[in-house]
């Protein structure tokens, strides 16, 4: 059932640090990932890892980590936290 909601989205990654020591977002697309993304209307919990998460995604891609930024229509969503247990990985996203 989740597989019917999965779509391919382009992603960018954070890489080398800039002159201020902050990781820079890649300018070119690094690849595409098959993921189902849903909005969350309420906070997941009071846990700091999920505090600002406004989207949740489910994917079976084992490479996803907190350096990924998904192009979701006109928005860019940064993976804030990845829950790796289970067949599908839960990814919590914030708008950037």
C-alpha positions as CSV (number, residue, x, y, z in Angstrom):
1,X,0.0,0.0,0.0
2,X,2.8,2.4,0.8
3,X,4.6,1.5,-2.5
4,X,1.6,3.0,-4.4
5,X,2.5,6.4,-2.8
6,X,6.2,6.2,-3.5
7,X,7.6,8.6,-6.1
8,X,11.1,9.4,-7.4
9,X,12.5,12.7,-6.1
10,X,15.8,14.4,-6.9
11,X,18.1,14.9,-4.0
12,X,21.1,17.1,-3.1
13,X,23.6,16.5,-0.3
14,X,25.5,18.7,2.2
15,X,29.2,18.3,1.6
16,X,32.4,20.3,2.1
17,X,32.4,23.2,4.5
18,X,32.3,26.9,3.3
19,X,34.6,29.6,4.6
20,X,32.5,29.9,7.8
21,X,32.7,26.2,8.6
22,X,29.1,25.4,7.6
23,X,28.4,22.5,5.3
24,X,27.4,23.6,1.8
25,X,24.5,22.2,-0.2
26,X,25.6,20.8,-3.5
27,X,24.5,22.8,-6.5
28,X,24.0,19.8,-8.8
29,X,21.5,16.9,-8.3
30,X,23.3,13.9,-6.7
31,X,20.6,11.4,-7.7
32,X,17.0,10.4,-7.2
33,X,15.3,8.5,-4.3
34,X,12.1,6.6,-4.3
35,X,10.2,7.8,-1.2
36,X,6.6,8.4,0.0
37,X,6.4,11.8,1.7
38,X,3.5,12.9,3.9
39,X,2.8,16.2,5.8
40,X,2.5,16.1,9.6
41,X,0.0,18.6,11.1
42,X,1.1,18.0,14.6
43,X,4.4,17.6,16.3
44,X,5.5,14.0,16.5
45,X,6.8,14.2,20.1
46,X,8.6,16.6,22.3
47,X,11.9,14.9,21.3
48,X,14.4,17.5,20.0
49,X,15.1,15.4,16.9
50,X,11.6,15.8,15.7
51,X,10.8,19.3,17.0
52,X,10.6,21.2,13.6
53,X,9.7,18.2,11.4
54,X,6.9,19.2,9.0
55,X,7.1,16.1,6.7
56,X,7.7,12.4,7.2
57,X,8.9,10.0,4.5
58,X,9.1,6.3,4.1
59,X,11.7,4.7,1.9
60,X,13.6,1.4,1.5
61,X,16.8,3.3,0.4
62,X,19.4,2.3,2.9
63,X,21.8,5.1,1.9
64,X,19.6,8.0,3.1
65,X,21.1,10.1,6.0
66,X,20.8,13.5,7.5
67,X,22.8,15.1,4.7
68,X,20.1,14.6,2.1
69,X,17.9,17.4,0.8
70,X,14.9,16.3,-1.3
71,X,13.4,18.5,-4.0
72,X,9.7,18.3,-3.2
73,X,7.9,20.3,-5.8
74,X,9.0,24.0,-5.2
75,X,10.2,23.2,-1.7
76,X,13.5,21.7,-0.5
77,X,13.2,19.3,2.5
78,X,16.2,18.5,4.6
79,X,16.3,15.1,6.3
80,X,16.5,15.9,9.9
81,X,16.5,12.4,11.4
82,X,16.4,8.9,10.0
83,X,14.8,6.0,11.9
84,X,16.7,3.0,10.5
85,X,14.8,0.1,12.1
86,X,12.3,-1.9,10.1
87,X,11.9,-2.7,6.5
88,X,11.2,0.9,5.5
89,X,13.2,3.8,6.9
90,X,11.3,6.7,8.5
91,X,12.7,10.1,7.6
92,X,11.7,13.3,9.3
93,X,12.1,16.4,7.1
94,X,12.2,20.2,7.7
95,X,11.8,23.0,5.1
96,X,14.9,24.9,4.3
